[in-house]
Structures are given as C-alpha cells and as structure tokens.
C-alpha cells in the first residue's frame, strides 16, 4: 500500500536507533520501507510478535528469575526473559512472551503483558500496564499508565495517569488523521507511536492511531488525535 509522504518514517521518529552503533542489549528491528506501524501487525513476518518470539526462544533460560524479587510470572504462553541487571520490584506481574532489558525497571504493581519488549533503561512503573508494545531504550511509563499496541521512543516520558488508547469504541479499523484525511491502518488495535523525547503531561490521552514526531509535547489533561510532525505542541 502507498502511504502518504507526510507519514513520518521510523528513521525520522527514532533516529538514535539507526545511528547508535552500540545499543545496550537487544532492540527490535524497525521498518525502513513499510509504514512504521507495520511492526504492530500481528501476522507480519517481521512484526513485533515474530521478532520477540525469536528473541525469547533464543535464551536457554532467563538470566534473572524475577520471582526471587517478589514478582509473579505466567509462562503458560511463552517465556519471561529478564536480564540480570534489570530491577524488578515486588508485586509486579509479567506474562510471557516478554523481554525486559539491561538496567530496565519494572516497579511495584506493574503489569507487563504478552509481547512487551522493554529495552535497556526503560521503565514500567507503579500500576502501569504494557501490552504488545515496545519501550525503546530509556522510554518511561512510570506512574499509572496504559501502553497498548504502541512504540515509545528513546527519552519519551508519560506523565502520571497518561493513557494510550488502542481500540475504537466500535472495535473497527483504526484510521490515522493526516492533513485532514483519514487513512486506514489495517489494524484493529493501534495505540500511539511517540518519537524520541516526546513529553506527555499528567492525565493526557492519545486516541487510537496517534503518531507524534520527535520532541512533541502534550499538556496535562489533553486528548490528542492525529499525526503530527516533530516539535508539535498540544493543549
């Protein structure tokens, strides 16, 4: 499918992932020719599900047993892989398949669900939930956040109570709003793709299919819909 030229590419949204030659630990391969959200397609041969499944099954065992820190795990559908240097707090719950990278933090009462790829130094904080999402190195969902079917770039921070909505009320296909037009994504579940260093204020909400370019800001108590270039401001 031909995508509009105004749709930001993965290289524009996550430049450090293409220029940092020494990332700490495994990171997903982001699309360079397809639309950036193609990685969220459940059946895509190089999508998040396929890449994460390949990653977790490459480990003979998890380097760290998170239950020793007071966490609980569910590996009925796949392995829970946690790097030794990750910090896992009591009361968190992890469902496989999922991966938690070097020096990442999974804080008390966090809920890490299937196909969560938590890269190095990323944070899933108190009462925050992730599902079928990528937190790239240093991304933070630290307090009372929901992150579903989404990608958070390096340096992204979600304010307390920020929610990333990933499903329309009618359950239909998520459309992107781009330059006044509605463009179908082919996805029933699609949250947000947040470029590097985006900052979202407390209790903000992104509607399904939001894409924000690098260094965008969302003010507290603001709801955002659509696709925006780098440095956009909302509120």
Protein Blocks (a to p, Z undefined) as FASTA:
>chain_A
ZZdfklccfklmmmmlmmmmbbghjdddddfkbcfklmmpmklmkbmklmmmmmmmmpmb
dfbafklnopacdfkloccdddfkbccdehiacdddddddehiacdehiacdehiacdeh
iacdehiacehiaddehiacfbopacehiaddehiacdehiacdfbdfklpacdddeehi
acdehiabdcbdcdehiacdehiacdehiacdehiacdehiacedjddehiacZZ
